[in-house]
Each structure stands twice: as structure tokens, then as C-alpha cells.
């Protein structure tokens, strides 16, 4: 949920600080944790922000072109992650099927990031999925073909 490769050397990495600037400290989306029953609350702690920064710094140090994108972490496995999409290049068109969490300012910020990088964005509304610890990339993942 931290990152996604877009091209051979272009990577998106989540940026909780950018999300915090949009939704504010203590953001609660309204859903609750399946494990604890407690309402989700955004985790913008220094520890969480450091995890994302470390991922970004490591990729930059290895020569990747890194672009930040909003990400709201709630716990170690639950996020509003705009990196959990499906990407295709077809006939020269770069198409990104990107989560939409129905938080307009967050969704628009994330989708604008993709558009700025040359991707056509097809939003997929995933608000009903994120509490299960995944969204688009997770539900389309093929584990085995029969």
C-alpha cells in the first residue's frame, strides 16, 4: 500500500502528510476496524510518516523517479491507498483504474497526480472494500488459474 511502479523507473509513493493537509489530524472516515470494532482514525504519527519517507528515500537512492500521492493510513494494514490500482497501456493510452474513497478532496488530489503523469484515470469506488485491508489490486489479483 506504500507504493506502486508505473513505468520501468517511475514510482508513486504514498504521502500521509499531504493527506493530513487535506483531511486534518484525527480524520475519521466513519467505518470501524473489523478486528477491534473501534472506529478508524487516521494515523499521521511521526512513526507512520517515517515509514513512507523511508520507502521514498530508498527508491530515490536507487535511481527511481518518485512522485508522492496522498495516502491515509489507519493502521498497519488499512489505508486509503491510491497506489492500489490496476494499470494498462493499450494502443499508446495509459489507463489507471484508481481507487475513489468518496472523499472528494482526497480523490481529486490523487487522480490529479495520475493525470499530471500522463494517465487517463478511471475511478473505481472502493469505500465498501478498504476496511477489509485492500481494494482494486487485491480483488483482481489472480492466485491460480484452473
C-alpha positions as CSV (number, residue, x, y, z in Angstrom):
1,X,0.0,0.0,0.0
2,X,3.0,2.3,0.3
3,X,3.9,2.4,-3.4
4,X,3.3,1.3,-7.0
5,X,5.5,1.2,-10.0
6,X,4.0,3.0,-13.0
7,X,6.8,2.6,-15.6
8,X,10.3,1.0,-15.7
9,X,11.7,3.7,-13.4
10,X,8.7,5.8,-12.3
11,X,7.1,5.0,-8.9
12,X,4.3,6.5,-6.9
13,X,4.8,6.6,-3.1
14,X,2.1,7.4,-0.5
15,X,2.3,10.7,1.3
16,X,0.3,10.8,4.6
17,X,1.5,14.3,5.3
18,X,-0.2,15.5,2.1
19,X,-3.3,13.7,3.1
20,X,-3.3,15.2,6.6
21,X,-3.1,18.6,5.0
22,X,-6.4,17.8,3.2
23,X,-8.4,15.9,5.9
24,X,-6.8,17.1,9.1
25,X,-5.4,15.4,12.1
26,X,-7.7,12.9,13.7
27,X,-9.6,12.2,10.5
28,X,-12.3,9.5,11.0
29,X,-14.0,8.1,7.8
30,X,-16.9,6.6,9.7
31,X,-16.1,2.9,9.3
32,X,-14.7,0.6,12.1
33,X,-11.9,-1.9,12.3
34,X,-13.1,-5.5,11.6
35,X,-10.6,-6.7,14.2
36,X,-11.2,-4.3,17.1
37,X,-14.6,-2.8,16.3
38,X,-13.1,0.6,17.1
39,X,-13.7,3.5,14.6
40,X,-10.9,4.0,12.2
41,X,-8.8,7.1,12.9
42,X,-6.1,8.3,10.6
43,X,-2.6,7.6,11.9
44,X,-0.4,10.6,11.0
45,X,2.1,9.9,13.7
46,X,5.8,10.5,13.2
47,X,6.4,6.8,13.2
48,X,3.9,6.2,10.4
49,X,5.1,9.2,8.3
50,X,8.7,7.9,8.7
51,X,7.7,4.5,7.2
52,X,6.5,6.3,4.0
53,X,9.5,8.6,3.9
54,X,11.9,5.7,4.2
55,X,10.2,4.0,1.3
56,X,10.5,7.1,-0.8
57,X,14.1,7.8,0.2
58,X,15.2,4.2,-0.6
59,X,13.6,4.4,-4.0
60,X,15.2,7.8,-4.8
61,X,18.6,6.4,-3.6
62,X,18.3,3.6,-6.1
63,X,17.6,6.0,-9.0
64,X,13.8,5.8,-9.3
65,X,11.8,8.8,-10.3
66,X,9.4,9.1,-7.3
67,X,6.2,11.0,-7.2
68,X,4.2,11.5,-4.0
69,X,0.5,10.8,-3.8
70,X,-1.9,11.2,-0.9
71,X,-2.4,8.2,1.4
72,X,-4.4,7.9,4.7
73,X,-3.0,5.2,6.9
74,X,-5.4,3.9,9.7
75,X,-3.3,1.0,11.0
76,X,-0.7,-1.3,9.7
77,X,-2.9,-2.9,7.1
78,X,-5.8,-0.4,6.4
79,X,-5.3,2.6,4.2
80,X,-7.0,5.0,1.8
81,X,-4.3,3.9,-0.7
82,X,-4.4,5.4,-4.2
83,X,-1.5,3.2,-5.2
84,X,-3.7,0.0,-5.1
85,X,-4.9,0.2,-8.6
86,X,-4.7,-1.6,-11.9
87,X,-2.7,-0.1,-14.8
88,X,-2.6,-0.8,-18.5
89,X,-1.1,0.6,-21.6
90,X,-3.2,-0.1,-24.7
91,X,-2.6,1.4,-28.1
92,X,-0.4,4.1,-26.5
93,X,-3.1,5.0,-24.0
94,X,-2.0,4.9,-20.3
95,X,-5.1,3.9,-18.3
96,X,-5.2,3.8,-14.5
97,X,-8.1,2.3,-12.6
98,X,-7.7,4.2,-9.4
99,X,-9.5,4.0,-6.1
100,X,-12.1,6.6,-5.1
101,X,-13.0,6.7,-1.4
102,X,-15.7,9.2,-1.8
103,X,-13.7,11.9,0.0
104,X,-13.8,14.4,-2.9
105,X,-10.7,16.5,-2.0
106,X,-8.6,13.4,-1.4
107,X,-9.9,11.6,-4.5
108,X,-9.3,14.7,-6.7
109,X,-5.8,15.2,-5.4
110,X,-4.8,11.6,-6.1
111,X,-6.5,11.5,-9.5
112,X,-4.8,14.8,-10.5
113,X,-1.5,13.2,-9.7
114,X,-2.1,10.4,-12.2
115,X,-3.3,12.8,-14.8
116,X,-0.3,15.1,-14.3
117,X,1.9,12.0,-15.0
118,X,0.0,11.3,-18.3
119,X,-2.5,8.7,-17.2
120,X,-6.2,8.6,-18.0
121,X,-8.0,8.0,-14.7
122,X,-10.9,5.7,-14.4
123,X,-12.1,6.0,-10.7
124,X,-13.4,2.8,-9.0
125,X,-15.5,3.4,-5.9
126,X,-13.9,1.2,-3.2
127,X,-15.3,2.7,0.0
128,X,-17.0,-0.6,0.8
129,X,-13.8,-2.5,0.5
130,X,-11.0,-0.7,2.3
131,X,-11.9,-1.9,5.8
132,X,-11.1,-5.4,4.5
133,X,-7.5,-4.3,4.0
134,X,-7.4,-3.9,0.3
135,X,-9.1,-2.5,-2.8
136,X,-8.7,-2.8,-6.6
137,X,-5.3,-4.6,-6.9
138,X,-6.3,-7.0,-4.2
139,X,-9.7,-8.0,-5.6
140,X,-8.4,-8.6,-9.2
141,X,-5.3,-10.5,-8.2
142,X,-5.3,-13.9,-9.8
143,X,-4.0,-16.5,-7.4
144,X,-4.4,-19.6,-9.6
145,X,-5.9,-20.3,-13.0
146,X,-7.8,-23.6,-13.4
